[in-house]
Amino acid sequence: MELEKIGEWAFVIGVIIAFLLGVFSEYIPTDFIGWAPLVLVILGILVGLLNIKDKETTPFLIASIALLATGAIGTFSAIDKAIPLLGTILSSIFEYIAVFVAPAAVIVALVAIKNLAMKS
C-alpha cells in the first residue's frame, strides 16, 4: 500500500472517529474515551505528513484555522438553547475534529516554514 493511500485512510478514519465520538461520547466507556484523543492525534500527524503537498499547504492551513476557530468560539451554545442536545453534540464533534486537525496543521505549518527557510 502506498503512503498516500495510508494518509487518505487516516483522514477518513479520523473524521469518522471524531464524528462518532462527538455523537456518542456519553455512551462510550471512559477507558476508550481516554485513548481516543491519542488515536486522533496520531491520525492527524499521519495526515499532515502523508497527504498535504506543497500546493495544498495554504488551502489546508486556512481550512484548519476555520475548523479550529469554529470549535473554539462555542458557536453551538446558541443552537443548544434553541434545540437542546444538538448544540452539545455539534460542539463535541468539533472538539474531536480539532484534536484530529490540529496536529496535521502543525506538521504542515512546520514543513511550510522549513521550506520557506530553505529558499532564503
VOVEX-745131 format. One record per residue (C-alpha): residue in three letters; y, z, x. Coordinates in steps of 0.25 Angstrom, whole numbers, plus 5000, padded with zeros to 4 digits. Each point is the difference from the previous one (the first is absolute). Example, Ala and Ser with C-alpha at 12.3 -4.5 7.8 and 13.67 -1.06 7.14 Angstrom:
BEGIN
ala498250315049;ser501449985006;
This chain:
BEGIN
met500050005000;glu501349965006;leu501150105002;glu501049944990;lys498950024989;ile499950145003;gly501550024999;glu500049934986;trp498850094995;ala500850125006;phe501249964992;val499249984987;ile499250135002;gly501250085003;val500849954987;ile498750034992;ile499850145005;ala501550034999;phe500049964986;leu498750074996;leu500550135007;gly501349994992;val499449984987;phe498850105001;ser500550105010;glu499950114990;tyr498549974999;ile499649985014;pro499450125008;thr500950065010;asp499149985011;phe500249854998;ile501550004998;gly500150075013;trp499449895007;ala500749894992;pro501349995008;leu499349995013;val499249884995;leu501349944994;val500750025014;ile498849935007;leu500049894991;gly501549985001;ile499950005015;leu499049894999;val500949924991;gly501150025010;leu499249965012;leu499249884994;asn500849944988;ile501449995003;lys500449885009;asp501449985007;lys500549914989;glu499650104989;thr500750125007;thr501350004993;pro499549984986;phe498950105002;leu501050115005;ile501049974989;ala498850014989;ser499650135007;ile501450064999;ala500049974986;leu498750064997;leu500350125008;ala501350024994;thr499549994986;gly499050105002;ala501050105007;ile501150004990;gly499250054988;thr500349884991;phe498950044991;ser500550134995;ala500849934989;ile498849934996;asp499250134999;lys501050064991;ala499949884991;ile498549985001;pro499450135005;leu498949975010;leu500449865003;gly501150045010;thr499150105007;ile498949895001;leu501049905006;ser500650105009;ser498650045005;ile499649855002;phe501349975008;glu499850135009;tyr498649955004;ile500549865002;ala501150065009;val498950075008;phe499349865001;val501249925003;ala500850095010;pro499049995012;ala500049854998;ala501549995000;val500150095013;ile499049915007;val500749874996;ala501450065004;leu499550055013;val499449865003;ala501349944996;ile500850095009;lys499049975012;asn500249854997;leu501550015000;ala500050085013;met499149905007;lys500949894996;ser501250075006;
